[in-house]
Amino acid sequence: MAAESTRRFTKNLLKPGSAAEIRQTASNAVRHSAMTVSRWGKTKVTTAPSSVMLSRPIL
């Protein structure tokens, strides 16, 4: 089952715009979680603008 899910995910990455959409979704999730930690943990967290975050490769 996991192999099928992985295969489907990989196949969908080949569609135009899919990889960029996934990067944007991941970026938004990280930004949101950093803001949540900042609010509850009283830690100041700064985030880079989206254009900077998306220009870095995801490893």
N, C-alpha and C positions, 0 to 999 in steps of 0.2 A: 504494500500500500504506500509506504513512504517513497519507494522508487517511482511509482506512478505519479505521485504528487510533485516530486522533484522534476520529473520529465515534463510534466505539464507546465510547471513554472519556467523551466528553461526554454521550452518551445514558445511560450508567450513573450519571453524577452526578445525574440526575433521580430516581433511585430513593431512597426514604426511607432516611436514615442513611448513604448512600454517601459523601457529601462529608465528613461528620464522621469516618467511618472512615478516609478517605484522609488527612485532617488529622492524626489520631492516629498513623497509620502513619508519616507524614513526621516528626512530632514525635519519635517513638521513634527513628527512624533518625538524626536530627540529634543527639539526646541520646546515643545509642550512639557515634556518631562523635566527639563532643566528649569523651566519656570515654576513648575509645581514644587520641585525640591527647593527652589529659592524661596517660595512663599512659606512652606512649612518648616524648612530647616533654617530659616533666617540667614541664608548664605546668598550673597550677591553673585548671580551668575549672569555673565554677559554673553550674548550670542552674536555671531557675525551675520551680516546681511545675507539673504538667500543667495544672491549672485556669487558671493565669496564661497559659501558652503557648497554650492553645486559645482564650482569650478575645480574642487579637489576630488581626486579619484577615490572611490570607495574600495577598500581592500577587503 
